């Protein structure tokens, strides 16, 4: 069976706005994105969540699946019109070092889009998400950084490693011509989405678009209330029983109502920030030279 040709890939980084990119891009009439936001078809990754390995149903939407079957992947794109560009938004494609070659073998003319965020902010946001979803048990970011490593994509704790961009980005520049790669800086494009998406559509070679649904914050970090009760509901046996009785969309609404609240803005200590700036400094400089954007200045690494 021949693979459905995918024309562009949003490859990450995790916690750098890929859900927002998916949500906006999917509204453009000349773009088709599957109902699975993160397909993870071209990457070799694992997850602690057994649900992501189950085959997606055609009439449901999912945030993440790990799809190994070519047939299943192809079927996700069957509803696409012949005139639409097909895209795949999977942040694991940045993390897995071999994905660039696989994508190039699939479509050597593919367009690559990635969003990079201040590595300290990205790592901390990743920790907060995992703590609030139950994957992380360490109560502080500093404790999590010192904990034994779980080198797994879905539910792991490779917070600093996933923020070390150079070795993740370089394989794409090794495989694809630079004119096929668009690097977005999270702190810039999230402040001016209209310009950012105009530039993305120009990069993809399609007409601009602005008739979006109401502006929302997608995949925001949330704090937990009633954590003990939520942990019980996350147990596999309980989760399976609930899924048989209640539709997934309703389950999400119940969770939002009873178990989540808007997170309060928290900040890292100056000591931690200084230590992490030293940790990331060389990588930021190397990435800056690779993508030819002033990251040192944008992320305030200049004087450290």
Order of alpha helices (4+ residues) and beta strands (2+ residues): beta-alpha-beta-beta-beta-alpha-beta-alpha-alpha-beta-alpha-alpha-alpha-alpha-beta-alpha-alpha-beta-alpha-alpha-alpha-beta-alpha-alpha
